[in-house]
Amino acid sequence: MKKLLHIIATPRGKESHTLKVSESFLEAFAKKYPKCVIDTLNVTEEELPALGVKTVQGKYALLSGKDLSGPLAKAWEPVKKHIGRFLSADAYLISTPMWNFSIPYPLKHYIDIIVQPRYLFRYTDKGVEGLVKNKKMLIITSKGGDYSTGSPMRPYDFEETYLHWIFSFVGMTDISFINAQPMDAFGPDVAEKKIEEAKVLAKKSAEEWQEVQSGDKSTEIKSGRT
């Protein structure tokens, strides 16, 4: 494994519950894969390209099978840069809190930039084909309430549902989650306990991390929860 792309979607830095868990994963991961480059992209700090008229026109041109040229090609240069950075990684770690039952808007912005036709997916006579294959993703989240299986709040967790399906849509079959929850609903003592539990899971995940083998035909979406 040569590169892990760590996508951060929290602006809170050291105060972030999510990053406390991610740090445990990264520490153990670095020990297992000492030669692997950790490429960190904080989408709350990065100046992401706007999806303006020319960019969207370019997307529809690609969807219709055309190549980009002139102003459309120029507008797409920063988009292609981010797509290239994403695809250059062998594995992914996403660190994101839940915001309003879903993902923070900078992460949605980033996903809208990279999930593009002919780059991450394509349409065929058999339907949509995801092009991001034989790669693995861990998504570490923190949530203010308890959205675990069986909780009354579980149906309102659109964060995990969305991230699960958008990355399976582009071809990824090995996606797992570690959720630190609840962080706010039951006070700081419970939050600290849940963070520690999630850190244990994160460390174990790194220690057991295995690269996705080329040609893996699995269609299972794996999901581990605290």
C-alpha positions as CSV (number, residue, x, y, z in Angstrom):
1,M,0.0,0.0,0.0
2,K,1.5,3.3,-1.1
3,K,-1.0,6.0,-0.2
4,L,-3.9,6.6,2.2
5,L,-5.9,9.7,1.6
6,H,-7.3,11.1,4.9
7,I,-10.3,13.4,4.2
8,I,-11.1,15.6,7.2
9,A,-14.5,17.3,7.3
10,T,-14.4,19.0,10.7
11,P,-13.1,22.5,11.4
12,R,-12.6,21.9,15.2
13,G,-9.0,20.7,15.1
14,K,-7.8,19.2,18.4
15,E,-11.2,19.8,19.9
16,S,-12.8,17.4,17.4
17,H,-14.2,14.2,18.8
18,T,-13.9,12.6,15.4
19,L,-10.2,13.3,15.1
20,K,-9.4,11.9,18.5
21,V,-10.7,8.5,17.2
22,S,-9.0,9.0,13.8
23,E,-5.6,9.6,15.5
24,S,-5.8,6.2,17.1
25,F,-6.4,4.6,13.8
26,L,-3.6,6.5,12.1
27,E,-1.1,5.8,14.8
28,A,-1.7,2.0,14.5
29,F,-1.9,2.2,10.7
30,A,1.5,3.9,10.4
31,K,3.1,1.1,12.5
32,K,1.6,-1.5,10.2
33,Y,2.4,0.3,7.0
34,P,5.4,2.5,7.8
35,K,6.1,3.2,4.1
36,C,2.6,4.3,3.3
37,V,2.2,8.0,2.6
38,I,-0.7,9.7,4.5
39,D,-2.1,12.4,2.3
40,T,-4.3,14.7,4.4
41,L,-7.0,16.8,2.9
42,N,-9.1,19.0,5.2
43,V,-12.1,20.1,3.1
44,T,-13.0,22.7,5.7
45,E,-9.7,24.5,4.9
46,E,-9.1,23.6,1.3
47,E,-10.2,26.2,-1.3
48,L,-12.4,23.8,-3.2
49,P,-13.3,24.8,-6.8
50,A,-16.8,26.2,-7.3
51,L,-19.3,24.2,-9.3
52,G,-20.3,27.0,-11.6
53,V,-22.0,27.2,-15.0
54,K,-18.9,26.1,-17.0
55,T,-18.1,23.2,-14.7
56,V,-21.7,21.9,-14.8
57,Q,-21.8,22.3,-18.6
58,G,-18.6,20.3,-18.7
59,K,-20.2,17.5,-16.7
60,Y,-23.2,17.3,-19.0
61,A,-20.8,17.3,-22.0
62,L,-19.1,14.3,-20.5
63,L,-22.4,12.6,-19.8
64,S,-23.3,13.0,-23.5
65,G,-20.0,11.4,-24.5
66,K,-18.2,14.5,-25.6
67,D,-14.6,15.6,-24.8
68,L,-14.0,18.9,-23.1
69,S,-12.2,21.7,-24.9
70,G,-11.7,25.5,-24.6
71,P,-13.4,27.2,-21.7
72,L,-15.0,24.0,-20.5
73,A,-11.7,22.2,-20.3
74,K,-10.1,25.2,-18.5
75,A,-13.0,25.2,-15.9
76,W,-12.4,21.5,-15.3
77,E,-8.7,21.8,-14.5
78,P,-9.2,22.2,-10.7
79,V,-11.9,19.5,-10.8
80,K,-9.5,17.0,-12.5
81,K,-6.8,17.9,-10.0
82,H,-9.0,16.8,-7.1
83,I,-10.2,13.7,-9.0
84,G,-6.6,12.8,-9.7
85,R,-5.6,13.2,-6.0
86,F,-8.5,11.0,-4.9
87,L,-7.8,8.3,-7.5
88,S,-4.1,8.2,-6.7
89,A,-4.8,6.8,-3.2
90,D,-4.9,3.1,-2.5
91,A,-7.2,3.5,0.5
92,Y,-9.3,6.2,2.3
93,L,-10.1,7.4,5.7
94,I,-12.9,9.9,6.1
95,S,-13.2,11.8,9.4
96,T,-16.5,13.6,9.7
97,P,-19.0,14.6,12.3
98,M,-22.7,14.5,11.8
99,W,-24.3,17.9,11.0
100,N,-28.0,18.1,11.0
101,F,-28.5,14.4,10.5
102,S,-26.1,14.3,7.5
103,I,-22.6,15.4,6.4
104,P,-21.0,18.8,6.7
105,Y,-21.5,20.9,3.6
106,P,-17.7,21.1,2.7
107,L,-17.7,17.3,2.5
108,K,-20.7,17.3,0.2
109,H,-19.0,20.0,-1.9
110,Y,-15.9,17.7,-2.2
111,I,-18.0,14.7,-3.1
112,D,-19.8,16.7,-5.8
113,I,-16.5,17.7,-7.2
114,I,-15.0,14.2,-7.5
115,V,-18.0,12.0,-8.4
116,Q,-17.9,12.7,-12.1
117,P,-18.8,10.6,-15.2
118,R,-16.0,8.9,-17.0
119,Y,-13.7,9.4,-14.0
120,L,-15.5,7.7,-11.0
121,F,-18.4,6.1,-12.8
122,R,-19.7,5.5,-16.3
123,Y,-23.0,4.4,-17.9
124,T,-23.0,1.2,-19.9
125,D,-25.6,-0.9,-21.7
126,K,-25.9,-2.9,-18.5
127,G,-26.3,0.2,-16.3
128,V,-24.0,2.2,-14.1
129,E,-20.4,1.0,-13.5
130,G,-18.3,2.3,-10.7
131,L,-14.7,2.9,-11.6
132,V,-13.1,3.0,-8.2
133,K,-12.3,-0.6,-7.7
134,N,-10.1,-2.7,-5.4
135,K,-9.8,0.1,-2.8
136,K,-10.8,0.2,0.8
137,M,-12.5,3.0,2.9
138,L,-13.0,3.5,6.7
139,I,-15.3,6.3,7.7
140,I,-15.0,7.6,11.3
141,T,-17.9,9.7,12.5
142,S,-19.0,11.4,15.7
143,K,-22.7,12.1,16.4
144,G,-24.3,14.3,19.1
145,G,-27.1,11.7,19.8
146,D,-27.4,8.0,19.7
147,Y,-28.1,6.7,16.2
148,S,-27.0,3.1,16.8
149,T,-29.1,0.2,15.6
150,G,-32.3,-0.1,17.6
151,S,-32.2,3.5,18.7
152,P,-35.3,5.6,18.0
153,M,-33.0,8.1,16.2
154,R,-31.5,5.5,13.9
155,P,-33.9,6.4,11.0
156,Y,-32.6,9.9,11.1
157,D,-29.0,9.0,10.4
158,F,-28.7,10.1,6.8
159,E,-24.9,10.6,7.2
160,E,-24.0,6.9,7.2
161,T,-26.7,6.0,4.6
162,Y,-25.5,8.7,2.2
163,L,-21.7,8.0,2.5
164,H,-22.4,4.3,2.3
165,W,-24.2,4.5,-1.0
166,I,-22.3,7.3,-2.8
167,F,-19.0,5.4,-2.5
168,S,-20.5,2.1,-3.3
169,F,-22.1,3.8,-6.4
170,V,-18.6,4.6,-7.6
171,G,-17.4,1.0,-7.2
172,M,-16.1,0.6,-3.7
173,T,-17.2,-2.7,-2.0
174,D,-15.1,-2.5,1.2
175,I,-16.5,0.3,3.3
176,S,-16.7,0.3,7.0
177,F,-17.8,2.7,9.8
178,I,-16.8,3.5,13.3
179,N,-19.3,5.8,15.0
180,A,-18.5,7.6,18.3
181,Q,-21.9,8.3,19.8
182,P,-23.6,10.0,21.7
183,M,-21.3,12.9,22.1
184,D,-23.7,15.5,23.5
185,A,-27.0,13.9,24.5
186,F,-25.9,12.2,27.8
187,G,-23.2,14.5,29.1
188,P,-19.3,14.6,29.0
189,D,-18.7,11.4,31.0
190,V,-20.7,9.3,28.5
191,A,-19.1,11.1,25.6
192,E,-15.6,10.3,26.9
193,K,-16.4,6.7,27.4
194,K,-17.8,6.4,23.9
195,I,-14.7,8.1,22.4
196,E,-12.5,5.6,24.2
197,E,-14.6,2.7,22.9
198,A,-14.3,4.0,19.4
199,K,-10.6,4.5,19.7
200,V,-10.2,0.8,20.6
201,L,-12.2,-0.1,17.5
202,A,-10.1,2.3,15.4
203,K,-6.8,0.8,16.6
204,K,-8.1,-2.7,16.0
205,S,-9.3,-1.8,12.5
206,A,-5.8,-0.5,11.6
207,E,-4.1,-3.5,13.0
208,E,-6.3,-5.8,11.0
209,W,-6.3,-3.7,7.9
210,Q,-5.8,-5.7,4.7
211,E,-5.5,-4.4,1.2
212,V,-8.3,-5.2,-1.2
213,Q,-7.0,-7.8,-3.6
214,S,-7.2,-7.0,-7.3
215,G,-10.2,-8.7,-8.9
216,D,-12.1,-8.9,-5.7
217,K,-15.7,-9.6,-6.7
218,S,-17.2,-9.0,-3.2
219,T,-20.3,-6.7,-3.2
220,E,-20.6,-6.7,0.6
221,I,-20.7,-3.3,2.3
222,K,-19.2,-3.8,5.8
223,S,-20.3,-1.7,8.7
224,G,-19.0,-1.7,12.2
225,R,-20.6,0.5,14.8
226,T,-20.0,1.5,18.4
